[in-house]
Each structure stands twice: as structure tokens, then as C-alpha cells.
């Protein structure tokens, strides 16, 4: 449950919703649904790859757990600050094709650096077995798909301020988790020294 919550906060479907609506908002409802499902499946493929092969990547570069905890915590901390203090308005809403594939929604919005780093960190610290991690990831991406599919209705129901408030709340929770990750990494480093 903790793994799924952390992944949900990092993937941040509510924070990505304004961006997704800005990029795909011109599509008719059927094309919008197809685009969301396609992007979720692409993000699942990318994130699953890092969940499976992330440890090998760490071993290749000889990165230890303390470094991973501290750097992952710093990345999540910076993302949480962006979530808390981001101004209204979607970023990068112009300049993309009418129905973009893989970039910018599947990557880097959903399967971004923070999600990739979090999966590698969770896998490295054995917080969950690989099947549990993949199950949590699949559940989080299914929830993300539901939120993004209901995006137009949520926007109308909550309004821009409601969506912004949800993103800020998620940012505060992620901020606390990121500080905890850094402190854990420092404890690992000091214990090894």
C-alpha cells in the first residue's frame, strides 16, 4: 500500500491533468480515450522496464543505496516544490502534434525521471518484491488512467482551483516523503562510514 501511494504521488495524475487536457483537449471524446489508454500503456512499458532492469543499471554504475536515497529524495523534493508552488496554466501546451505519441504525455509526464528513480529505489531497497512492485505500478497507472479519462468532467466539477488544490496537497505529502528518503540515505551513509 505504501509503495502504491508513493508511486501515485510521484506520477501525480491530478498534477498532470491540466497538461494532458491542454495537449489532448482538441480531440473528440473517442480519440481522447484512445490517446489516454495508449499513453498509459506506453508509460507502463517504460516504467516496467526500469522496475525490472533498474538494479542492473545501478550495479553497472556502482551506485550505492545511500546515494540513491539522497539523490532520489532530492529529486522528489524538487518535484514536490514544483507541485506546491507551480503557477496556474499548463506547461508546454503548445508546439505538439494534435495527438502526440509517447512524448510528452507517456514520457516525461507520467513515466518521468522521478517515477523512474522511485521504482529503482524501491527495487534496490527491496521495499517490495518485483511482482508486488509491478502490481502496485499497474494499479497506480490504472487509477491514473481513470483520472485522466475523467479529466474533462473533473475539470468541470472541481474547476481549475480544485485541481490546483489537489495537486498542492499531493505536493505537501510528497515533500514529507522526500525529506524522509534523504534522512534515511544519510543514516545509511553514516552507518557505513
Secondary structure, 3 states (H helix, E strand, C coil): CHHHHHHHHHHCHHHHHHHHHHHHCCCCHHHHHHHHHHHHHHHHHHHHHHHHHHHHHHHHHCCCHHHHHHHHHHHHHHHHHHHHHCCCCCCCCCCCCCCCCCEECCEECCCCHHHHHHHHHHHHCCCCCHHHHHHHHHHHHHHHHHHHHCHHHHHHHHHHHHHHHHHHHHHHHHHHHHHHHHHHHHHHHHHHC
